[in-house]
């Protein structure tokens, strides 16, 4: 049995302040612990009613040299570095209070946020972490920009990033990570944003990087610049003088790693992928990623996730695998016997759902009279089979299920959508609508044949201990 991974949040609030990269305005951000199930939420303290902006892919509205979110007309910009720090440290629930629309660029990396969080400490919460487990590979391509990002199913969460700018100063390089927490803090969080000098004037012209300077970005120079041009650029960057080093970097910084640009692109990718709304068990391989490609892809992944994780979605299981409960195990749990035992096996069960199977054959006794010329499984028996699957879920919550009986109390929202005939295999999926209390269990169930829902219902049942059962604890 694998160890349960619990949700995590900060031990206490931390605050960072700095100028916004594009607006040039000062911003103070306070990152606070948040309750289970929150994920990452921004709160605009500078606006009336202090509105919230949730860090979700559908809220992305702009990716011009950064990721901007908007919800109900309220924006937060350049969120990728803070989100990367949170996801890199594997936090689950955080409230980010800000007094400005744009997050501070700080030193162009996630280091200052990461360091502050580690100093504050990280604590586990009383809930299991929710992962999205990718079922099949997905690919995003932008042929014009030569971008390709692929995610593949994996039991690990890992990223590989490759970049190639066809440049002598930023040679083709890659970076990868499959460990997070302190490893992320040491190897990725400190890697700074970068830009080519030739791009700087264009960014200024588009009213961007008002808060950019040589202290919060690596500036690469990939062409010769004469002295006159140097003087003009120094004035533009508000510096007394600038020079180009032999490795093609302006005189502002030394690289932390030879592949620091690739590591920063990975930092951005981790931040943008946090917009999924949970962690994804997948291997991500990205060629030339950017904020636009990252967020467009995560929008598509999030739509697929929502479709798969919807309560009524057809469950995924291996029909050939050994079932957790075969017919002999079921007979030890349920009191029902043929011809009224209407579940053949349980193929999957966890704390959130149970999935069972009923193979419908012409030998079923009810087909004799229902109907002789056109055999159709009675709807009430479909619901009975559904209830038996739910009963197995309920009874296995007790250490001695053989000493209990289940009784129907109520059926609600019952719908029959398609008929079930000999040769069909019915898959039943039931999810609890609340905890089991005082022997009462309320569940929502769906019955499928193939990928089609044939029936659904809400069921309420009561567990009752058998009169001749031994006393509890004996």
VMD Tcl script that draws the C-alpha trace (Angstrom):
set ca {
  {0.00 0.00 0.00}
  {1.67 3.27 -1.09}
  {2.12 6.02 1.47}
  {-0.59 8.67 1.44}
  {0.74 12.02 0.20}
  {-1.02 14.79 2.06}
  {-1.78 18.30 0.93}
  {0.63 20.97 2.14}
  {0.67 24.69 2.88}
  {3.03 27.25 4.43}
  {3.83 27.21 8.10}
  {3.22 30.96 8.28}
  {2.74 33.97 6.01}
  {5.70 35.46 4.11}
  {6.00 38.81 2.34}
  {8.10 39.96 -0.62}
  {8.19 43.39 -2.27}
  {9.58 44.74 -5.51}
  {8.88 46.45 -8.77}
  {6.68 44.97 -11.48}
  {8.64 44.05 -14.62}
  {6.27 45.60 -17.13}
  {4.33 48.23 -15.15}
  {7.33 49.52 -13.18}
  {5.08 49.89 -10.11}
  {5.99 48.71 -6.62}
  {4.12 45.64 -5.39}
  {3.97 43.89 -2.05}
  {2.86 40.28 -2.03}
  {1.96 38.31 1.09}
  {1.78 34.56 0.64}
  {-0.42 32.93 3.28}
  {-1.48 29.43 4.34}
  {-4.86 28.37 2.95}
  {-7.39 25.63 3.79}
  {-7.50 22.20 2.19}
  {-8.80 22.27 -1.38}
  {-7.93 25.91 -2.07}
  {-5.07 25.43 -4.57}
  {-3.49 28.79 -5.55}
  {-5.61 31.94 -5.32}
  {-4.64 35.61 -5.77}
  {-6.40 38.32 -3.77}
  {-6.29 41.97 -4.92}
  {-6.04 43.87 -1.64}
  {-5.89 47.21 -3.50}
  {-9.39 46.90 -4.96}
  {-12.84 47.26 -3.38}
  {-14.17 43.99 -1.94}
  {-10.68 42.47 -2.37}
  {-11.66 40.20 -5.30}
  {-10.12 36.78 -5.92}
  {-8.42 35.48 -9.06}
  {-7.96 31.71 -9.16}
  {-4.81 30.32 -10.74}
  {-6.55 28.23 -13.40}
  {-5.85 27.87 -17.11}
  {-9.23 29.21 -18.23}
  {-8.38 32.54 -16.57}
  {-5.33 33.20 -18.80}
  {-5.95 36.30 -20.93}
  {-2.47 37.47 -21.99}
  {0.97 35.92 -22.45}
  {3.03 38.93 -23.62}
  {6.39 38.21 -21.94}
  {4.56 36.76 -18.94}
  {1.32 35.07 -17.86}
  {-1.67 37.26 -16.99}
  {-4.86 35.97 -15.35}
  {-8.28 37.61 -15.25}
  {-11.44 36.64 -13.38}
  {-14.62 38.72 -13.30}
  {-12.76 41.66 -14.85}
  {-9.94 41.59 -12.27}
  {-6.36 40.92 -13.40}
  {-3.08 39.72 -11.94}
  {-0.01 39.72 -14.16}
  {3.42 38.08 -14.37}
  {2.31 35.29 -12.06}
  {4.53 32.53 -13.42}
  {7.50 32.89 -11.05}
  {5.39 32.85 -7.88}
  {3.35 29.91 -9.18}
  {6.57 28.11 -10.07}
  {7.91 28.58 -6.53}
  {4.69 27.15 -5.06}
  {4.57 24.20 -7.45}
  {8.31 23.63 -7.23}
  {8.05 23.31 -3.45}
  {4.96 21.11 -3.91}
  {2.50 23.23 -1.95}
  {-1.21 22.62 -2.49}
  {-3.11 25.45 -0.83}
  {-1.95 29.06 -0.82}
  {-3.53 32.53 -0.75}
  {-1.46 35.23 -2.48}
  {-2.44 38.73 -1.34}
  {-1.18 41.57 -3.53}
  {-1.53 45.35 -3.48}
  {-0.84 45.66 -7.21}
  {-1.97 44.14 -10.48}
  {1.51 42.88 -11.41}
  {3.65 40.59 -9.29}
  {7.15 41.88 -8.43}
  {9.92 40.65 -10.71}
  {12.45 40.63 -7.82}
  {15.73 39.30 -9.25}
  {14.04 37.74 -12.30}
  {13.76 34.30 -10.71}
  {11.71 32.44 -8.09}
  {14.57 32.33 -5.58}
  {13.40 35.03 -3.15}
  {9.90 33.56 -2.91}
  {11.23 30.03 -2.54}
  {13.73 31.05 0.16}
  {11.05 32.89 2.14}
  {8.72 29.89 2.05}
  {11.42 27.45 3.10}
  {12.35 29.75 5.99}
  {8.69 29.92 7.07}
  {8.37 26.16 6.89}
  {5.92 23.83 5.17}
  {3.26 21.81 6.99}
  {1.05 18.90 6.01}
  {-2.73 19.17 6.08}
  {-5.39 16.62 6.96}
  {-6.32 15.65 3.41}
  {-4.81 13.49 0.69}
  {-3.25 15.27 -2.28}
  {-5.23 15.02 -5.49}
  {-3.30 14.12 -8.65}
  {-4.39 14.04 -12.24}
  {-3.11 10.81 -13.72}
  {-2.74 11.21 -17.45}
  {-4.30 8.27 -19.31}
  {-2.67 8.68 -22.72}
  {-0.06 10.98 -24.32}
  {-1.06 14.46 -25.43}
  {0.93 16.74 -27.76}
  {0.90 20.49 -28.46}
  {2.57 21.76 -31.63}
  {3.14 25.22 -33.08}
  {4.91 24.62 -36.37}
  {5.47 28.33 -37.08}
  {7.46 28.72 -33.85}
  {8.88 25.18 -33.96}
  {7.36 24.48 -30.54}
  {6.43 21.00 -29.37}
  {5.34 19.97 -25.88}
  {4.42 16.38 -25.09}
  {3.04 14.87 -21.89}
  {3.10 11.12 -21.32}
  {1.65 8.99 -18.51}
  {4.13 8.41 -15.70}
  {4.10 7.61 -12.01}
  {6.55 10.48 -11.55}
  {6.17 14.20 -12.10}
  {9.03 15.26 -14.33}
  {9.97 17.96 -16.85}
  {12.53 18.10 -19.66}
  {13.05 21.38 -21.54}
  {15.12 21.93 -24.69}
  {15.82 25.32 -26.24}
  {17.54 26.42 -29.45}
  {17.69 30.08 -30.50}
  {20.08 29.49 -33.40}
  {22.46 31.74 -31.51}
  {26.17 31.59 -30.71}
  {25.67 33.04 -27.23}
  {22.78 30.77 -26.19}
  {23.80 27.42 -27.57}
  {21.23 24.60 -27.85}
  {20.75 23.27 -24.33}
  {18.37 21.33 -22.11}
  {17.37 21.06 -18.47}
  {15.41 18.44 -16.56}
  {13.92 17.82 -13.13}
  {12.19 14.86 -11.50}
  {12.69 15.90 -7.87}
  {11.14 18.92 -6.23}
  {11.21 20.68 -2.87}
  {14.74 21.60 -1.84}
  {16.18 20.24 -5.10}
  {14.00 22.66 -7.07}
  {15.03 25.48 -4.71}
  {18.71 24.79 -5.29}
  {18.78 23.89 -8.98}
  {15.91 25.80 -10.62}
  {14.45 28.60 -8.48}
  {17.53 30.84 -8.78}
  {17.59 30.80 -12.60}
  {16.75 34.23 -13.97}
  {14.72 35.49 -16.87}
  {16.73 36.46 -19.95}
  {16.40 38.54 -23.08}
  {18.41 39.40 -26.17}
  {19.64 42.97 -26.29}
  {18.07 43.36 -29.73}
  {14.66 42.68 -28.13}
  {14.97 45.34 -25.45}
  {14.08 48.35 -27.62}
  {11.05 46.54 -29.05}
  {9.83 45.72 -25.54}
  {10.17 49.35 -24.49}
  {8.33 50.41 -27.65}
  {5.42 48.11 -26.74}
  {5.17 49.73 -23.29}
  {6.66 46.68 -21.59}
  {9.58 46.13 -19.14}
  {9.15 49.53 -17.46}
  {10.52 47.85 -14.35}
  {13.23 45.94 -16.18}
  {16.88 46.68 -15.56}
  {20.21 44.92 -15.46}
  {19.54 43.60 -11.95}
  {16.56 41.42 -12.79}
  {17.40 39.88 -16.16}
  {20.27 38.31 -18.06}
  {20.82 40.27 -21.26}
  {22.49 38.36 -24.09}
  {24.17 40.13 -27.00}
  {24.46 38.15 -30.21}
  {25.78 40.84 -32.56}
  {28.57 43.38 -32.53}
  {27.71 46.82 -31.08}
  {29.78 49.95 -31.66}
  {30.62 52.50 -28.93}
  {28.00 54.98 -30.06}
  {25.30 52.33 -29.85}
  {26.60 51.31 -26.40}
  {26.14 54.86 -25.13}
  {22.61 55.05 -26.51}
  {21.64 51.69 -24.98}
  {23.15 52.65 -21.63}
  {20.92 55.71 -21.60}
  {17.91 53.58 -22.53}
  {18.70 51.18 -19.67}
  {19.39 54.08 -17.29}
  {22.97 52.95 -16.67}
  {26.16 55.07 -16.74}
  {27.83 52.52 -19.00}
  {27.44 49.01 -20.34}
  {29.85 46.53 -21.82}
  {29.59 43.18 -23.53}
  {31.57 40.32 -22.09}
  {33.28 37.75 -24.24}
  {30.52 35.19 -23.63}
  {27.92 37.59 -25.02}
  {26.42 38.68 -21.68}
  {26.06 42.29 -20.63}
  {28.10 43.41 -17.64}
  {25.31 42.86 -15.16}
  {25.60 39.21 -14.10}
  {27.49 35.95 -14.10}
  {25.57 32.84 -15.10}
  {24.77 30.45 -12.25}
  {24.73 27.50 -14.64}
  {25.87 27.07 -18.24}
  {22.30 26.07 -19.06}
  {20.63 28.76 -16.95}
  {18.39 29.87 -19.87}
  {17.01 26.33 -20.26}
  {16.53 26.06 -16.50}
  {14.61 29.34 -16.46}
  {12.36 28.10 -19.27}
  {11.72 25.04 -17.11}
  {10.94 27.33 -14.15}
  {8.36 29.12 -16.31}
  {6.90 25.84 -17.56}
  {6.44 24.54 -14.00}
  {4.68 27.79 -13.07}
  {2.39 27.77 -16.10}
  {1.54 24.08 -15.61}
  {0.37 24.92 -12.08}
  {-2.65 26.43 -13.85}
  {-3.97 22.88 -14.22}
  {-5.36 23.30 -10.70}
  {-3.59 20.23 -9.28}
  {-0.43 18.22 -9.80}
  {-0.20 15.91 -12.80}
  {1.53 12.55 -12.77}
  {3.16 12.84 -16.17}
  {6.45 13.18 -17.98}
  {6.63 16.52 -19.82}
  {9.04 16.98 -22.72}
  {9.10 20.52 -24.11}
  {10.94 21.94 -27.12}
  {11.15 25.76 -27.19}
  {8.31 26.35 -24.71}
  {6.91 29.80 -24.01}
  {4.05 31.24 -22.01}
  {1.62 31.11 -24.94}
  {2.36 27.48 -25.78}
  {2.48 26.45 -22.11}
  {-0.89 27.96 -21.26}
  {-2.65 26.88 -24.46}
  {-1.53 23.31 -23.82}
  {-2.51 23.34 -20.18}
  {-5.96 24.64 -21.17}
  {-6.38 21.56 -23.37}
  {-5.08 19.24 -20.65}
  {-7.39 20.81 -18.07}
  {-10.42 20.31 -20.34}
  {-9.47 16.66 -20.76}
  {-8.96 16.30 -17.00}
  {-12.34 17.84 -16.21}
  {-13.99 15.50 -18.69}
  {-12.28 12.43 -17.23}
  {-12.73 13.42 -13.59}
  {-16.37 14.42 -13.88}
  {-18.49 12.28 -11.51}
  {-20.41 10.77 -14.40}
  {-17.30 9.98 -16.47}
  {-16.77 6.37 -17.50}
  {-14.25 4.88 -15.05}
  {-10.86 3.74 -16.30}
  {-9.79 0.22 -15.30}
  {-8.04 -2.84 -16.69}
  {-10.71 -5.45 -17.41}
  {-8.01 -8.16 -17.62}
  {-6.40 -7.36 -14.25}
  {-7.11 -9.42 -11.15}
  {-10.15 -7.79 -9.51}
  {-9.97 -6.65 -5.89}
  {-13.21 -8.62 -5.27}
  {-14.17 -11.61 -7.41}
  {-17.48 -13.44 -7.10}
  {-16.25 -15.59 -4.20}
  {-15.07 -12.52 -2.27}
  {-18.37 -10.77 -3.03}
  {-20.34 -13.73 -1.59}
  {-18.44 -13.28 1.67}
  {-19.59 -9.65 1.85}
  {-23.11 -9.58 0.38}
  {-25.91 -11.79 1.72}
  {-27.47 -12.04 -1.78}
  {-27.35 -15.32 -3.69}
  {-28.27 -16.39 -7.24}
  {-30.47 -15.67 -8.98}
  {-30.54 -12.36 -7.08}
  {-26.79 -11.80 -6.84}
  {-26.43 -9.25 -9.64}
  {-22.76 -8.24 -9.52}
  {-19.99 -10.48 -10.89}
  {-16.89 -8.61 -9.71}
  {-15.58 -5.35 -8.33}
  {-12.86 -4.06 -10.65}
  {-11.86 -0.92 -8.74}
  {-12.48 0.66 -5.36}
  {-10.93 3.49 -3.37}
  {-12.23 6.01 -0.85}
  {-13.87 8.06 -3.64}
  {-15.61 5.47 -5.80}
  {-16.40 1.83 -6.48}
  {-16.67 0.19 -9.91}
  {-18.42 -3.14 -10.47}
  {-19.36 -5.31 -13.44}
  {-22.42 -7.38 -14.33}
  {-22.31 -9.64 -17.40}
  {-25.82 -9.99 -18.79}
  {-26.53 -13.32 -20.54}
  {-29.58 -14.95 -22.05}
  {-29.54 -17.39 -19.11}
  {-30.84 -14.70 -16.74}
  {-34.17 -16.06 -15.36}
  {-35.98 -12.73 -15.77}
  {-35.65 -12.88 -19.57}
  {-38.16 -15.74 -19.60}
  {-40.99 -13.31 -19.08}
  {-39.36 -9.91 -19.77}
  {-39.95 -10.20 -22.66}
  {-40.16 -13.56 -24.52}
  {-39.83 -12.03 -27.98}
  {-37.57 -9.10 -27.06}
  {-35.50 -9.74 -23.91}
  {-34.79 -6.55 -21.95}
  {-33.31 -6.36 -18.46}
  {-35.86 -4.80 -16.07}
  {-34.90 -1.32 -14.94}
  {-35.54 -2.17 -11.31}
  {-32.94 -4.93 -11.52}
  {-30.40 -2.55 -13.04}
  {-30.93 -0.32 -10.00}
  {-30.75 -3.36 -7.71}
  {-27.41 -4.37 -9.26}
  {-26.20 -0.80 -8.86}
  {-27.23 -0.87 -5.22}
  {-25.38 -4.14 -4.64}
  {-22.17 -2.56 -5.97}
  {-22.76 0.36 -3.62}
  {-23.49 -2.08 -0.81}
  {-20.06 -3.67 -1.23}
  {-18.47 -0.22 -0.88}
  {-20.49 0.42 2.28}
  {-19.91 -2.98 3.88}
  {-16.16 -2.91 3.33}
  {-15.99 0.16 5.59}
  {-16.56 -2.31 8.47}
  {-14.04 -4.90 9.70}
  {-16.74 -7.62 9.73}
  {-19.02 -6.93 6.73}
  {-20.52 -10.42 6.88}
  {-22.36 -9.38 10.06}
  {-24.34 -6.58 8.37}
  {-27.31 -6.24 6.04}
  {-28.10 -3.32 3.77}
  {-31.62 -1.96 3.29}
  {-32.87 0.46 0.69}
  {-34.37 3.63 2.19}
  {-34.77 5.84 -0.85}
  {-34.15 6.09 -4.58}
  {-34.07 9.54 -6.18}
  {-33.32 11.09 -9.57}
  {-33.71 7.68 -11.23}
  {-33.32 7.78 -15.01}
  {-33.29 4.95 -17.55}
  {-31.60 6.11 -20.73}
  {-31.09 2.97 -22.83}
  {-32.21 -0.66 -22.67}
  {-29.90 -3.48 -21.56}
  {-30.08 -6.75 -23.50}
  {-28.40 -10.19 -23.45}
  {-24.72 -9.93 -24.32}
  {-24.25 -6.54 -22.67}
  {-21.71 -5.94 -19.93}
  {-22.89 -3.33 -17.46}
  {-20.27 -1.26 -15.67}
  {-21.50 0.37 -12.48}
  {-19.78 3.38 -10.94}
  {-20.88 4.76 -7.57}
  {-19.48 7.70 -5.61}
  {-20.44 8.60 -2.03}
  {-22.34 11.86 -1.66}
  {-21.21 12.16 1.95}
  {-19.50 10.20 4.72}
  {-21.01 7.03 6.15}
  {-22.76 8.13 9.35}
  {-24.85 6.08 11.77}
  {-25.05 3.34 9.19}
  {-26.55 5.65 6.55}
  {-24.90 6.02 3.15}
  {-26.02 8.22 0.26}
  {-24.47 7.44 -3.12}
  {-24.76 8.55 -6.72}
  {-24.57 5.78 -9.29}
  {-24.25 5.38 -13.04}
  {-24.63 2.27 -15.19}
  {-22.80 2.06 -18.53}
  {-22.85 -0.28 -21.48}
  {-19.74 0.53 -23.48}
  {-19.31 4.28 -23.12}
  {-23.04 4.95 -22.95}
  {-24.89 5.72 -19.72}
  {-27.90 3.41 -19.56}
  {-29.18 4.38 -16.09}
  {-28.40 6.63 -13.14}
  {-29.80 7.17 -9.66}
  {-29.18 8.52 -6.18}
  {-29.49 5.79 -3.56}
  {-29.84 5.97 0.21}
  {-29.31 2.81 2.24}
  {-29.08 1.76 5.87}
  {-26.58 -0.71 7.25}
  {-27.99 -2.82 10.06}
  {-26.16 -5.37 12.17}
  {-27.62 -8.87 11.98}
  {-29.59 -9.86 15.10}
  {-27.52 -13.02 15.55}
  {-24.17 -11.29 14.95}
  {-21.65 -11.41 17.79}
  {-21.37 -8.27 19.90}
  {-18.90 -5.68 18.67}
  {-15.41 -6.17 20.06}
  {-15.88 -9.92 20.62}
}
mol new
graphics top color blue
foreach p $ca { graphics top sphere $p radius 0.5 }
foreach p [lrange $ca 0 end-1] q [lrange $ca 1 end] { graphics top cylinder $p $q radius 0.2 }
display resetview
